[in-house]
Amino acid sequence: MMTATQLCATRSSPEAQRSLILLTMCLGILIAQVDTSVVNLALAPIGTALDAPVSVLQWVIDAYNLVYASLLLMAGTLADLYGRRRIFALGVGIFTVGSLICGFAPGEGVLIAGRALSGLGAALLVPTSLAILAVTYEDAAERAHAIGIWASCYGVALAIGPSVGGFLVSAAGWRSIFLMIVPFALVALGLTLRVLPESRDPEGRHLDLPGQALAITALSLLTLAAIEGPHRNAQATLVCIAVAVVAAAAFLIVEARTEGALLPLAILKRRGLAVAMAVASLMTFGMYGMLFLVPLYLQQQRGASVIAAGLDLLPLSILYVIVSHRSGRLATRFGARVAMTSGMSLLGIGLLLLSLVTALTSLYLIEFDLAILGIGLGLNTGPVNSVAVASVPPARSGRASGLLNTARMVGATLGVAIMGAVFAHYAGQGSSGAFVSGLQTALRIGGAGELLGASIAFAGVRGNALARRD
């Protein structure tokens, strides 16, 4: 078997070079997503160790999601301006430092700060990885296949995170789930510096600091209102929402008047990108909310250990890996519209079925519902990314991937905040029945969002959505 060094030296084999680049990008996604899946599983032990309420656990998740979502657009610009290889490497390095801070955090404040720093690293590396693949694979079918493999790493992370993470938490405590990321991140950094060629496209690109500040303000205040609203007075919550709305309106005004805007409104006229963003945000709204709540349900209502809860989630992750690996070919054969509509419909059906659970529901039925979610997620994730990057010229792939991932993480942030707040409203009553009622209501909200996304995909995706636009 050839070593990495030998592969790099094989300049006469562009296919081998592209494969090694794909491997590096997949490893970057794995370190970011394993962290997310493990933290969801470890929330109950973290809450017990730190004596933290549900709202603190929401911030452990959403500190990462919020920074990630807020800075993704700027990350795409930075990659185009200063080089995709350089920004990807910087993201991996920052993510490593954030993981170390979380692993040695003395309390909830430092833990949340470390999660925010990890979110910054992820914001830099994830969209840049997709942009690198977009410029590496020029052929539409090859690009769709590569992105399908890249997307399958989300499923691999879901499989590795709960199973390995469950054993780590049981054997070495919750801190170990952050420290296990570090060696893999160092390998990713080494491969990045060794095998990735630099690429950039600075023409017409500028940093939009006013737009960035307004975007952070709007999303932060909206998340604050959702998470802390149930625990604060109504007047303070309404003020946060009102300021968030004003900041969002100001953001749109600034972007319409700014050259090199963070969100060039004209790019949203590209139908494929706009539809992909809407579908991606609704997909993650329901799924991230579910992944926040279901591990708590398995451990606190069914008495599952961390290891058992991780194993219970395997039907979702295993089927996600299998289906997403083939999603590129499926989308090429049957069309992105069929793949995305089917995927989002299955996600909606799976969440609505899962919302019927009680404390006594058979585990087999729960795992059947999770399997449906895994198939739906696998069908949708690859095609939604392919449609987004195919909607713009290769030179703007960094911008498109940044927009798509921003939509994805805005949905994730609001999903954890809103579905978590609905759950906390009921669960705060302290009874087992209230816990289950909160879970059911939150999952129904998530399921409705997924079905809305299916409708948007059906109405908005065209038959030639995977063809590259100029």
C-alpha positions as CSV (number, residue, x, y, z in Angstrom):
1,M,0.0,0.0,0.0
2,M,1.3,3.4,-0.9
3,T,2.1,5.9,1.9
4,A,0.9,9.4,1.9
5,T,4.4,10.6,0.9
6,Q,4.5,8.3,-2.1
7,L,1.0,9.3,-3.1
8,C,2.0,13.0,-3.0
9,A,5.1,12.2,-5.1
10,T,2.9,10.5,-7.8
11,R,2.3,13.7,-9.8
12,S,1.4,11.6,-12.8
13,S,-1.7,10.4,-11.0
14,P,-4.1,13.2,-10.6
15,E,-6.8,10.7,-9.5
16,A,-4.6,9.6,-6.6
17,Q,-4.0,13.2,-5.6
18,R,-7.7,14.0,-5.7
19,S,-8.4,10.9,-3.6
20,L,-5.9,12.0,-1.0
21,I,-7.4,15.5,-0.9
22,L,-10.8,14.0,-0.4
23,L,-9.5,11.9,2.4
24,T,-8.1,15.0,4.1
25,M,-11.4,16.9,3.7
26,C,-13.3,13.9,5.1
27,L,-11.0,13.8,8.2
28,G,-11.6,17.5,8.8
29,I,-15.4,16.9,8.8
30,L,-15.0,13.9,11.1
31,I,-13.2,15.8,13.8
32,A,-15.9,18.5,13.7
33,Q,-18.8,16.2,13.7
34,V,-17.6,13.5,16.1
35,D,-17.3,16.3,18.6
36,T,-21.0,17.3,18.1
37,S,-22.4,13.8,18.2
38,V,-20.4,12.9,21.3
39,V,-21.4,16.0,23.2
40,N,-25.1,15.3,22.6
41,L,-24.6,11.9,24.1
42,A,-22.7,13.2,27.1
43,L,-25.1,16.0,28.1
44,A,-26.7,14.0,30.9
45,P,-23.3,13.2,32.5
46,I,-22.2,16.8,32.0
47,G,-25.4,18.0,33.6
48,T,-24.9,15.7,36.6
49,A,-21.3,16.6,37.1
50,L,-21.8,20.3,36.9
51,D,-25.3,20.3,38.4
52,A,-26.5,22.2,35.3
53,P,-30.1,22.8,34.3
54,V,-31.4,22.2,30.7
55,S,-30.7,25.8,29.7
56,V,-27.0,25.4,30.5
57,L,-26.9,22.2,28.5
58,Q,-28.5,24.1,25.6
59,W,-25.7,26.6,25.7
60,V,-23.1,23.8,25.7
61,I,-24.5,22.8,22.3
62,D,-25.6,26.2,21.0
63,A,-22.3,28.1,22.0
64,Y,-20.7,26.0,19.3
65,N,-23.7,26.2,16.9
66,L,-24.1,30.0,17.3
67,V,-20.4,30.9,16.6
68,Y,-20.4,28.4,13.8
69,A,-23.5,29.8,12.2
70,S,-22.5,33.4,12.7
71,L,-19.1,33.2,11.2
72,L,-19.6,30.8,8.3
73,L,-20.2,33.5,5.7
74,M,-17.0,35.4,6.7
75,A,-15.1,32.0,6.5
76,G,-16.1,31.6,2.9
77,T,-14.8,35.1,2.1
78,L,-11.6,34.5,4.1
79,A,-11.0,31.3,2.1
80,D,-11.4,33.1,-1.2
81,L,-9.2,36.0,-0.1
82,Y,-6.4,34.3,1.7
83,G,-6.4,30.8,0.4
84,R,-8.5,27.8,1.1
85,R,-5.6,25.6,2.3
86,R,-4.5,28.3,4.8
87,I,-8.0,28.8,6.2
88,F,-8.7,25.1,6.4
89,A,-5.5,24.6,8.4
90,L,-6.3,27.5,10.7
91,G,-9.7,26.1,11.4
92,V,-8.3,22.7,12.3
93,G,-5.7,24.4,14.7
94,I,-8.4,26.5,16.4
95,F,-10.7,23.5,16.8
96,T,-7.9,21.6,18.5
97,V,-7.3,24.4,21.0
98,G,-11.0,24.6,21.7
99,S,-11.2,20.9,22.4
100,L,-8.3,21.1,24.8
101,I,-10.0,24.0,26.7
102,C,-13.2,21.9,27.0
103,G,-11.3,18.9,28.1
104,F,-9.7,20.8,31.0
105,A,-12.6,23.2,31.8
106,P,-13.0,23.7,35.6
107,G,-16.7,24.7,35.3
108,E,-19.6,25.4,33.0
109,G,-18.4,28.9,31.9
110,V,-15.0,27.8,30.6
111,L,-16.7,24.7,29.0
112,I,-19.1,27.0,27.1
113,A,-16.2,29.3,26.1
114,G,-14.3,26.3,24.8
115,R,-17.3,25.1,22.8
116,A,-17.6,28.6,21.3
117,L,-13.9,28.5,20.2
118,S,-14.4,25.0,18.7
119,G,-17.4,26.5,16.8
120,L,-15.0,29.1,15.3
121,G,-12.6,26.4,14.2
122,A,-15.5,24.4,12.6
123,A,-16.8,27.6,10.9
124,L,-13.4,27.9,9.1
125,L,-12.8,24.3,8.2
126,V,-16.2,22.9,7.2
127,P,-17.3,25.3,4.4
128,T,-13.7,25.5,3.2
129,S,-13.5,21.7,2.8
130,L,-16.6,21.8,0.5
131,A,-15.1,24.6,-1.5
132,I,-11.8,22.7,-1.9
133,L,-13.8,19.7,-3.2
134,A,-15.7,21.9,-5.6
135,V,-12.5,23.2,-7.3
136,T,-10.8,19.8,-7.1
137,Y,-13.5,17.9,-9.0
138,E,-14.6,19.7,-12.2
139,D,-16.8,16.9,-13.6
140,A,-20.4,17.1,-12.3
141,A,-20.8,13.4,-11.7
142,E,-17.4,13.0,-10.0
143,R,-18.1,16.1,-7.9
144,A,-21.5,14.7,-6.8
145,H,-19.9,11.4,-5.9
146,A,-17.1,13.1,-3.9
147,I,-19.5,15.3,-2.1
148,G,-21.6,12.2,-1.3
149,I,-18.6,10.6,0.3
150,W,-17.8,13.8,2.1
151,A,-21.4,14.0,3.4
152,S,-21.3,10.4,4.5
153,C,-18.6,11.4,7.1
154,Y,-21.5,13.0,9.0
155,G,-22.9,9.6,9.4
156,V,-19.6,8.0,10.2
157,A,-19.2,10.6,12.9
158,L,-22.7,9.8,14.3
159,A,-21.6,6.1,14.4
160,I,-18.1,6.7,16.0
161,G,-19.3,9.4,18.4
162,P,-22.0,7.6,20.4
163,S,-20.2,4.2,20.4
164,V,-16.7,5.3,21.2
165,G,-17.9,8.3,23.2
166,G,-20.1,6.1,25.4
167,F,-17.2,3.9,26.4
168,L,-14.9,6.9,27.0
169,V,-17.5,8.6,29.3
170,S,-18.0,5.4,31.2
171,A,-14.3,4.7,31.5
172,A,-12.6,8.1,31.8
173,G,-15.4,10.7,32.4
174,W,-17.0,13.3,30.1
175,R,-13.8,15.3,29.7
176,S,-12.3,12.5,27.6
177,I,-14.7,13.0,24.8
178,F,-13.1,16.4,24.0
179,L,-9.5,15.2,24.4
180,M,-10.0,12.2,22.1
181,I,-10.4,14.7,19.2
182,V,-6.9,16.1,19.5
183,P,-4.7,13.4,18.0
184,F,-7.1,13.1,15.0
185,A,-7.0,16.9,14.5
186,L,-3.2,16.9,14.5
187,V,-3.2,14.2,11.8
188,A,-5.7,16.3,9.7
189,L,-3.4,19.3,10.1
190,G,-0.4,17.4,9.0
191,L,-2.1,16.0,5.9
192,T,-3.4,19.5,5.1
193,L,0.1,21.0,5.1
194,R,1.5,18.1,3.1
195,V,-1.1,17.3,0.3
196,L,-3.3,20.3,-0.3
197,P,-2.5,22.8,-3.1
198,E,-3.4,26.4,-2.4
199,S,-6.3,28.0,-4.2
200,R,-8.0,31.3,-3.9
201,D,-10.1,33.8,-5.9
202,P,-9.8,37.2,-4.3
203,E,-11.3,39.2,-7.2
204,G,-14.3,41.2,-6.0
205,R,-14.1,39.8,-2.5
206,H,-14.1,42.0,0.6
207,L,-14.6,41.6,4.3
208,D,-18.0,43.0,5.4
209,L,-17.5,43.8,9.1
210,P,-20.7,45.8,9.6
211,G,-22.8,43.0,8.1
212,Q,-21.0,40.4,10.2
213,A,-21.6,42.4,13.4
214,L,-25.3,42.7,12.6
215,A,-25.6,39.0,11.7
216,I,-24.1,38.0,15.0
217,T,-26.3,40.4,16.9
218,A,-29.5,39.1,15.3
219,L,-28.8,35.4,15.7
220,S,-27.3,35.7,19.2
221,L,-30.3,37.7,20.5
222,L,-32.8,35.3,18.9
223,T,-31.0,32.3,20.4
224,L,-30.8,34.1,23.8
225,A,-34.5,34.8,23.8
226,A,-35.4,31.2,22.9
227,I,-33.1,29.6,25.5
228,E,-33.4,32.0,28.4
229,G,-36.9,33.3,27.7
230,P,-38.7,30.6,29.7
231,H,-36.5,31.6,32.7
232,R,-36.7,35.4,32.4
233,N,-39.5,37.9,32.5
234,A,-41.6,38.4,29.3
235,Q,-40.5,42.0,28.9
236,A,-36.8,41.1,28.6
237,T,-37.5,38.4,26.2
238,L,-39.6,40.7,24.0
239,V,-36.8,43.3,24.0
240,C,-34.3,40.6,22.8
241,I,-36.7,39.5,20.0
242,A,-37.4,43.1,18.9
243,V,-33.7,44.1,18.8
244,A,-33.0,40.9,16.9
245,V,-35.6,41.8,14.3
246,V,-34.2,45.3,14.0
247,A,-30.7,43.9,13.6
248,A,-31.9,41.5,10.9
249,A,-33.6,44.3,9.0
250,A,-30.5,46.5,9.3
251,F,-28.4,43.6,8.0
252,L,-30.5,43.2,4.9
253,I,-30.3,47.0,4.3
254,V,-26.5,47.1,4.7
255,E,-26.0,44.0,2.5
256,A,-28.1,45.6,-0.3
257,R,-25.8,48.7,-0.3
258,T,-22.4,47.1,0.4
259,E,-20.0,46.2,-2.3
260,G,-18.6,42.7,-1.6
261,A,-21.4,42.1,0.9
262,L,-21.3,39.2,3.3
263,L,-24.6,38.1,1.9
264,P,-24.9,39.4,-1.7
265,L,-28.6,39.4,-2.1
266,A,-28.3,38.9,-5.9
267,I,-26.8,35.5,-5.4
268,L,-30.1,34.4,-3.7
269,K,-31.7,34.9,-7.1
270,R,-30.0,31.6,-8.1
271,R,-32.9,29.3,-7.5
272,G,-30.9,26.2,-6.7
273,L,-28.8,27.9,-4.0
274,A,-31.9,29.6,-2.4
275,V,-33.8,26.3,-2.3
276,A,-30.8,24.3,-1.0
277,M,-30.4,26.9,1.8
278,A,-34.0,26.6,2.9
279,V,-34.1,22.8,2.8
280,A,-30.8,22.6,4.7
281,S,-32.0,24.9,7.5
282,L,-35.2,23.0,8.0
283,M,-33.3,19.7,7.9
284,T,-31.0,20.6,10.7
285,F,-33.7,22.4,12.7
286,G,-35.5,19.1,13.3
287,M,-32.5,16.8,13.4
288,Y,-30.3,18.8,15.8
289,G,-33.3,19.4,18.1
290,M,-33.9,15.7,18.1
291,L,-30.3,14.8,18.7
292,F,-30.3,17.2,21.7
293,L,-33.5,15.6,23.2
294,V,-33.4,11.9,22.5
295,P,-30.2,11.1,24.3
296,L,-31.7,12.8,27.4
297,Y,-34.9,10.8,27.0
298,L,-33.0,7.5,26.6
299,Q,-30.8,8.1,29.7
300,Q,-33.2,10.0,32.1
301,Q,-36.5,8.3,31.2
302,R,-35.5,4.8,30.2
303,G,-32.5,4.5,32.5
304,A,-30.0,3.7,29.7
305,S,-26.3,4.1,30.4
306,V,-24.2,6.3,28.2
307,I,-22.9,3.3,26.3
308,A,-26.4,1.9,25.8
309,A,-27.8,5.2,24.6
310,G,-25.0,5.5,22.1
311,L,-25.7,2.0,20.8
312,D,-29.5,2.8,20.6
313,L,-28.6,5.6,18.1
314,L,-26.7,3.4,15.8
315,P,-29.6,2.6,13.4
316,L,-29.7,6.2,12.5
317,S,-26.0,6.6,11.9
318,I,-25.3,3.3,10.2
319,L,-28.1,3.8,7.6
320,Y,-27.0,7.4,7.2
321,V,-23.5,6.2,6.3
322,I,-24.8,3.6,3.8
323,V,-27.3,5.8,2.1
324,S,-25.3,9.0,2.0
325,H,-22.4,7.2,0.4
326,R,-24.7,6.4,-2.5
327,S,-26.6,9.7,-2.5
328,G,-24.5,11.3,-5.2
329,R,-25.1,8.5,-7.6
330,L,-28.8,8.3,-6.7
331,A,-29.2,12.1,-7.3
332,T,-27.4,11.8,-10.6
333,R,-29.7,8.9,-11.7
334,F,-33.1,10.0,-10.4
335,G,-32.5,13.7,-10.0
336,A,-31.8,15.9,-7.0
337,R,-35.5,16.8,-6.7
338,V,-36.5,13.2,-6.0
339,A,-33.6,12.6,-3.6
340,M,-34.2,15.7,-1.6
341,T,-38.0,15.5,-1.5
342,S,-37.9,11.8,-0.4
343,G,-35.2,12.5,2.2
344,M,-37.0,15.4,3.8
345,S,-40.3,13.5,3.8
346,L,-38.7,10.6,5.6
347,L,-37.2,12.9,8.1
348,G,-40.6,14.5,8.8
349,I,-42.3,11.1,9.0
350,G,-39.6,9.8,11.3
351,L,-39.8,12.7,13.7
352,L,-43.6,12.5,13.8
353,L,-43.5,8.8,14.6
354,L,-40.8,9.4,17.2
355,S,-43.1,12.0,18.8
356,L,-45.5,9.2,19.8
357,V,-43.0,7.7,22.3
358,T,-43.7,7.3,26.0
359,A,-41.6,6.1,28.8
360,L,-42.8,2.5,28.0
361,T,-42.5,2.5,24.2
362,S,-40.7,-0.5,22.9
363,L,-37.0,0.2,22.1
364,Y,-37.5,-1.7,18.8
365,L,-40.1,0.9,17.7
366,I,-37.7,3.8,18.7
367,E,-34.9,2.3,16.7
368,F,-37.2,1.7,13.7
369,D,-38.0,5.5,13.8
370,L,-34.3,6.3,14.1
371,A,-33.6,4.1,11.1
372,I,-36.2,6.1,9.0
373,L,-34.4,9.3,10.0
374,G,-31.0,7.8,9.0
375,I,-32.3,6.9,5.5
376,G,-33.9,10.4,5.1
377,L,-30.8,12.2,6.2
378,G,-28.6,10.2,3.9
379,L,-30.8,10.8,0.9
380,N,-30.9,14.5,1.4
381,T,-27.5,15.6,2.7
382,G,-25.3,14.9,-0.4
383,P,-27.7,16.3,-3.0
384,V,-28.5,19.5,-1.1
385,N,-24.7,20.2,-1.0
386,S,-24.3,19.3,-4.7
387,V,-27.3,21.5,-5.7
388,A,-25.8,24.5,-3.8
389,V,-22.3,24.3,-5.3
390,A,-23.6,23.6,-8.8
391,S,-25.7,26.8,-8.7
392,V,-22.6,29.1,-8.9
393,P,-19.4,29.2,-10.9
394,P,-16.4,27.4,-9.4
395,A,-14.8,30.7,-8.4
396,R,-17.7,31.4,-6.1
397,S,-17.9,27.9,-4.6
398,G,-16.5,29.2,-1.3
399,R,-19.3,31.7,-1.0
400,A,-22.0,29.1,-1.9
401,S,-20.7,26.6,0.6
402,G,-20.5,29.3,3.2
403,L,-24.1,30.3,2.6
404,L,-25.4,26.7,2.6
405,N,-23.6,25.8,5.8
406,T,-24.7,29.1,7.4
407,A,-28.3,28.1,6.7
408,R,-27.6,24.6,8.0
409,M,-26.2,25.9,11.3
410,V,-28.8,28.7,11.7
411,G,-31.4,25.9,11.5
412,A,-29.4,23.8,14.0
413,T,-29.0,26.7,16.4
414,L,-32.7,27.5,16.4
415,G,-33.7,23.9,16.5
416,V,-31.8,23.3,19.8
417,A,-33.0,26.6,21.1
418,I,-36.7,26.4,20.2
419,M,-37.3,22.7,20.5
420,G,-35.2,22.7,23.7
421,A,-37.2,25.6,25.1
422,V,-40.5,23.8,24.4
423,F,-39.2,20.7,26.1
424,A,-37.8,22.6,29.1
425,H,-41.2,24.4,29.6
426,Y,-42.9,21.0,30.2
427,A,-40.0,19.2,31.8
428,G,-39.6,21.9,34.3
429,Q,-42.7,20.7,36.0
430,G,-40.6,17.7,37.3
431,S,-42.8,14.8,36.5
432,S,-42.2,11.9,34.1
433,G,-45.4,12.7,32.3
434,A,-44.3,16.3,31.8
435,F,-40.9,15.2,30.5
436,V,-42.5,13.0,27.8
437,S,-45.1,15.7,26.9
438,G,-42.3,18.2,26.3
439,L,-40.4,15.7,24.2
440,Q,-43.5,14.8,22.1
441,T,-44.4,18.5,21.5
442,A,-40.9,19.4,20.5
443,L,-40.5,16.5,18.1
444,R,-43.8,17.4,16.4
445,I,-42.5,20.9,15.8
446,G,-39.3,19.4,14.3
447,G,-41.3,17.0,12.1
448,A,-43.5,19.8,10.8
449,G,-40.3,21.7,9.8
450,E,-39.0,18.7,7.9
451,L,-42.3,18.3,5.9
452,L,-42.2,22.0,5.0
453,G,-38.7,21.4,3.7
454,A,-39.9,18.5,1.6
455,S,-42.5,20.8,0.0
456,I,-39.9,23.4,-0.8
457,A,-37.6,20.8,-2.4
458,F,-40.5,19.4,-4.5
459,A,-41.6,22.8,-5.7
460,G,-38.2,24.4,-6.1
461,V,-35.6,21.9,-7.3
462,R,-35.3,21.6,-11.1
463,G,-34.4,18.5,-13.1
464,N,-30.9,19.9,-14.1
465,A,-30.0,21.2,-10.7
466,L,-26.7,19.3,-10.6
467,A,-25.4,20.9,-13.8
468,R,-22.8,23.6,-13.1
469,R,-24.1,27.2,-13.6
470,D,-21.9,30.0,-14.9
